[in-house]
Amino acid sequence: MNYSETIAYLYEKLPVFHRVGAAALKPGLGNIIALCEALGSPQTRFKSIHVGGTNGKGSTSHLLAAILQSAGYNVGLHTSPHLKSYTERFKINGQPCEERVVVDFVEKHKSLIEKVEPSFFEISVALAFDYFAQQNVDIAIIEVGLGGRLDSTNIISPLLSVITNISFDHTDLLGNTLEKIAFEKAGIIKANTPVVISETQPETAPVFFQKAEEMNAPIYFADQQYLVNSLSVEKGKRVVTIESKKEGSLSSNTIALDLVGNYQLKNVAGVWQSVELLKEQGFSIPIEAVKSGMAHCTTLTSFKGRWQVLSESPMTVADVAHNYGGLSETLNQIKRYDFDQLHFILGFVKDKDIKGVLGLFPTNAHFYFCSFDSPRALPSNELVYIADKVGINGGEYRDVNDALNAARQKASTYDFIYVGGSTFVVSELSEI
């Protein structure tokens, strides 16, 4: 099989969450355990950091990878979903694996795949573990796919667990309260292993405290340890200060961050705390490496789709925020800009609370509704209908690129164009 045939085989043979939703899930860790046992338990042959949460886990994973790369380590990075190519899920030092890696893995283990009948995500996790072990990475950053407790990545024994923001997403699978969602996310807390909580939230903090106590895991609420303030945005970098809140400490650092979204401030504290804990475990991470990694994260890790500026005249931004919490932060970010008119290009998966999310948007903006190539995509005509019910009028477009062209034709130089609503909308942008 060539690469295209291999990907077609995986899509046809295995249930894929980003295409069919919850029907793709295989409850429990039995399949991933069976796969990894057959592969010789590759997840035990490299050090790792486990990153979970609702919003911010992708950015946190990439920032940690960039910092460790800058410190001279050989760093694996497993994230999902991908934007353009499946190979983006398996990076070493920011470079996606070669297509041949995927082809060879599937060909070699085809009988195992057909025996175990894993989900698409389960085989992806197994491939990632096998690849990182084969390439002898010094450390791998492993991003949770969904939830945590029963996520396929949760068979690793990491040096450190990190949990970012908790918000409402996949409530049909994880629960309809922040406490229930936090319980699932807390499943990545391991015995005697430090855990960093990036953002203290009153509903979720007790859940994390209880789980950490059960597991005898040292717990660190990063925003209680460090104060992060934004100073300015200059030349595509957000300049922030990080100050220790520890009594008697006068330490303060100024960092330039190339992930300019204001919501990144919540991630920075968690990343900073994580680096401190890694240093305590023997990693050599000088402050210069931290600064370089944060300043050049997108380049070092080939990270795209997070407040990505496509053009500045008019200001055009693409972002993969796709749930209530993430889009709330995004809309607050937009308010900090000066503009004449707002233009929103939006598409959503059909299993989201579309009315609730649309209720966040200002009704006096211009809207361009589109769909994308996935069985989970909400058809644009249905999106137009739902939007009309909440007082939002917009046009219907075949895909995101048609919608962006229409918005640019209508917008003036001093307007603001936003593209998002779903990772899959952003993934189909020809400019990404």
Buried (B, 14 or more C-beta within 10 A) or exposed (E): BEBEEBBEBBEEBBBBBBBBBEEBBBEEBEBBBBBBEBBEEBBEBBBBBBBBBBBBBBBBBBBBBBBBBBBEBBBBBBBBBBBEBBBBBBBBBBEBBEBEBBBEBBEEBBEBBEEBEBBBBBBBBBBBBBBBBBBEBBBBBBBBBBBBBBBBBBBBEBBBBBBBBBBBBBBEBBBEEBBBBBBBBBBBBBEEBBBBBBBEBEEBBEBBBEBBEEBEBEBBBBBEBBEBEBEEBEEEBBBBEBBBEEEEEEEEBEBBBBBBBBBBBBBBBBBBBBBBBBBEEEBEBEEEBBBBBBBBBBEBBBBBBBBBEBEEEBBBBBBBBBBBBBBBBBBEBBEEEEBEBBBBBBBBBBBBBBEEBBEEBEEEBBBBBBBBEBEBBBBBEBBBEBBEEBEBEBBBBEBBBBBBEBBBEBBEEEBBBBBBBBBBBBBBBEEB
